[in-house]
Structures are given as structure tokens and as C-alpha cells.
């Protein structure tokens, strides 16, 4: 399985954890760090792209769905 496929699967998993679980942000951050390490090991030249695409996506989902729910 290529790196892009593995990153996609991990990304989908993290998004599902944010949207459909009661995990705290610290636990989500651990999952993001595991994904970051995979990227650093296999494509270190892509880490900046990883940060801009994936991390911001996860943070945006958290802010839109979790913070909103906590404030309701």
C-alpha cells in the first residue's frame, strides 16, 4: 500500500474520531502525531504540506463540531 493511501486512511480515521467519538483533543493530537511521524519517515520533504493540509483540517473539524457542541 502506498503512502498516499495510508495517509488517506489515517486521515479518515481521525476525522471519524473527531466527529463520532467522545475522545478528548489530547487523544486526537496523539493520533495526528502518529500520522505526522509516518509522513516524516517516508516523505520528509512533504511534512510542510502535511501540516498545511491535514493538521489544519483536523483543527477546523474540531472547532466546527466539538467546540460548538461543548458550548451548546
C-alpha positions as CSV (number, residue, x, y, z in Angstrom):
1,X,0.0,0.0,0.0
2,X,1.5,3.4,-0.9
3,X,2.0,6.3,1.4
4,X,-0.9,8.4,-0.1
5,X,-3.4,5.6,0.6
6,X,-2.1,5.1,4.2
7,X,-2.3,8.8,4.9
8,X,-5.8,8.9,3.5
9,X,-6.9,6.0,5.7
10,X,-5.4,7.6,8.8
11,X,-7.0,10.9,7.9
12,X,-10.4,9.4,7.5
13,X,-10.0,7.6,10.8
14,X,-9.0,10.8,12.7
15,X,-11.9,12.7,11.1
16,X,-14.3,9.9,12.2
17,X,-12.8,10.1,15.7
18,X,-13.4,13.8,15.9
19,X,-17.0,13.6,14.5
20,X,-18.2,10.3,16.0
21,X,-16.4,9.7,19.3
22,X,-16.0,11.4,22.6
23,X,-12.2,11.4,22.5
24,X,-10.5,14.4,24.0
25,X,-8.3,16.7,21.9
26,X,-5.2,15.3,23.6
27,X,-6.0,11.8,22.3
28,X,-6.8,13.2,18.8
29,X,-3.4,15.0,18.9
30,X,-1.7,11.7,19.6
31,X,-3.2,10.2,16.6
32,X,-2.2,13.2,14.5
33,X,1.4,12.8,15.8
34,X,1.4,9.2,14.7
35,X,0.3,10.2,11.2
36,X,2.9,13.0,11.2
37,X,5.7,10.5,12.1
38,X,4.6,8.3,9.2
39,X,4.9,11.2,6.8
40,X,8.3,12.3,8.3
41,X,9.7,8.7,7.9
42,X,8.5,8.1,4.4
43,X,8.3,11.6,2.8
44,X,10.2,14.2,4.9
45,X,10.1,16.6,2.0
46,X,6.2,16.6,2.3
47,X,6.0,17.5,6.0
48,X,5.1,21.2,5.4
49,X,2.3,20.1,3.0
50,X,1.1,17.6,5.6
51,X,0.9,20.4,8.3
52,X,-1.0,22.7,6.0
53,X,-3.5,20.2,4.7
54,X,-4.1,17.6,7.4
55,X,-3.5,19.4,10.7
56,X,-5.5,22.4,9.7
57,X,-8.3,20.1,8.5
58,X,-8.4,18.3,11.8
59,X,-8.3,21.5,13.8
60,X,-11.1,23.0,11.7
61,X,-13.3,19.9,12.2
62,X,-12.7,20.1,15.9
63,X,-13.5,23.7,16.1
64,X,-16.7,23.4,14.0
65,X,-18.1,20.2,15.6
66,X,-16.7,19.8,19.0
67,X,-16.3,23.3,20.3
68,X,-19.8,24.1,19.0
69,X,-21.2,21.0,20.8
70,X,-19.4,21.9,24.1
71,X,-20.8,25.4,24.1
72,X,-24.4,24.2,23.4
